[in-house]
Amino acid sequence: MGLKLSVRGGWAAALCCVAPAVFADTVYLEDGSRINGEIVSLSANSIMMDTAFADSLTISRNQIEGLASDDTLTVLLSSGRQTEARFAYDAQPHTQRIDIGDDAGNDGLTLDDIAEIAPAVVDAQQDEDDYELPNADSLPPENGDYWSGSAEVALNGKSGNTDTSSLLTRVSALRDTGGTRLSLSASADREEEDNETTSEEYLGEARFEDDLTQRLFWFLQQELEKDEFEDIDLRSRTLIGPGYFLARRDRLTFKVRGGIGHQYEKYTNGGNNSELIFSAGWDYAQLVGEWLTLTHEFTAYPEVTNSPSENFILESALGVELPIANSDVWRLRAGLDHKYNNNPEPGVEDLDTTYNFGVLRNF
């Protein structure tokens, strides 16, 4: 036992006595010692350094208390974004400072937000411009303003159970803290001709997402729908399940999700139905060029307990957005929505197609 202690002590002394003038980077360990050298790479499990006393040295990441670097290093953030960062560490108050790019002193940024240093393979190279999708990053906003949202007014046309044109209004809000997201939305589509209602549909949705890792998350979702022309007085869906980011970058987010839950339907004729359902789908958003935003949401809802291959609903929403006169808040939006029910109520068509063109204001 004494021999092992003396060997460890010799290593600690050697590590601490390496001249920092030769190597510009320093790794601070949880046991209070420090290692001077050159950081070669950092992964989820370990950090590799070049040192004067042991050439290449690999240290477990869970032993690291802090990092310091004289020059900027290429890093991959937990959000999937590649950038440059400089590290500084004060051993007395145990304070880690990480400066990203030109943003000096990123408050709240920790080593947990650094997925890799000098990544060998990066998901995708980031463009050098400043164009980004909103809420694409997993880092919390620097100004602490977690809320964003939009309001939309659109001309709406529909074919299927109704052949009408009407006015669609929609509002949405998002609270994104970086690791959690709460999205809320509500829409109303209603038309009257000669004092007779020819189209009436109300939708509401709330979804909460909580990141387990930089890619894996879980979600809880509640949907409410009322559609007189689909003979639905109330449709309520409650879902819970996992999700995964296939891409989470400044210009592209693509996540898949699947859940299980309960669906309750109350029909306008007085009947009702209650079923265990499953959901599977994706959410896609991409910034094309400098201004064009392309989005697509798709979800399948098969009934688990009632012949899933014969009782399911498919919903698809495709959207394209462009800014108005380079505005940051005003945008034009065109959308194409499909809803397919392979087992609708008698007299109701199985496919509804909705197309709209409107003005959207972000806030």
Stockholm file with secondary structure:
# STOCKHOLM 1.0

chainA/1-363         MGLKLSVRGGWAAALCCVAPAVFADTVYLEDGSRINGEIVSLSANSIMMDTAFADSLTISRNQIEGLASDDTLTVLLSSGRQTEARFAYDAQPHTQRIDIGDDAGNDGLTLDDIAEIAPAVVDAQQDEDDYELPNADSLPPENGDYWSGSAEVALNGKSGNTDTSSLLTRVSALRDTGGTRLSLSASADREEEDNETTSEEYLGEARFEDDLTQRLFWFLQQELEKDEFEDIDLRSRTLIGPGYFLARRDRLTFKVRGGIGHQYEKYTNGGNNSELIFSAGWDYAQLVGEWLTLTHEFTAYPEVTNSPSENFILESALGVELPIANSDVWRLRAGLDHKYNNNPEPGVEDLDTTYNFGVLRNF
#=GR chainA/1-363 SS CHHHHHHHHHHHHHHHHSCTTTCCEEEEETTSCEEEEEEEEECSSEEEEEETTTEEEEEEGGGEEEEECSSCEEEEETTSCEEEEEEEEETTTTEEEEEETTBCSCTTCCGGGEEEESCSSCSSCCCSSSCCCTTCCSSCCTTCCCEEEEEEEEEEEEESSCCEEEEEEEEEEEEECSSEEEEEEEEEEEEEETTEEEEEEEEEEEEEEEESSSSEEEEEEEEEEEEGGGTEEEEEEEEEEEEEEEEESSSEEEEEEEEEEEEEEEETTSCEEEEEEEEEEEEEEEEETTTEEEEEEEEEEEBTTSCTTTSEEEEEEEEEEEESTTCSSEEEEEEEEEEEESSCCTTCCSEEEEEEEEEEEEC
#=GC SS_cons         CHHHHHHHHHHHHHHHHSCTTTCCEEEEETTSCEEEEEEEEECSSEEEEEETTTEEEEEEGGGEEEEECSSCEEEEETTSCEEEEEEEEETTTTEEEEEETTBCSCTTCCGGGEEEESCSSCSSCCCSSSCCCTTCCSSCCTTCCCEEEEEEEEEEEEESSCCEEEEEEEEEEEEECSSEEEEEEEEEEEEEETTEEEEEEEEEEEEEEEESSSSEEEEEEEEEEEEGGGTEEEEEEEEEEEEEEEEESSSEEEEEEEEEEEEEEEETTSCEEEEEEEEEEEEEEEEETTTEEEEEEEEEEEBTTSCTTTSEEEEEEEEEEEESTTCSSEEEEEEEEEEEESSCCTTCCSEEEEEEEEEEEEC
//
